[in-house]
Amino acid sequence: MKLIKLTSHSDNSSTYINVNEIGYFYEVKQSDDWFDGKPISVKFTRVGVTTHNDGGFKVKETPEEIIEKIKMIKCSNSTRII
């Protein structure tokens, strides 16, 4: 199993995801609407995995960063976490 370590959007905790189970990921843009001097929703990436049917994980890494992590781990010869 090859895992990548991603950072939770809500509380900065670590989320470890098996790269073979990723179904999709996409970036959600920051809201144009503001409340109390802050955007209603800030930018994040949603990562969906095939083993869950709950809408996916909200993470801080960009899609490009996730792709780089996947490339690095796919090229490794051992089981490890990137």
Secondary structure, 3 states (H helix, E strand, C coil): CCEEEEEECCCCCEEEEEHHHEEEEEEECCCCCEECCEECCCCEEEEEECCCCCCCEEECCCHHHHHHHHHHHHHCCCCCEC
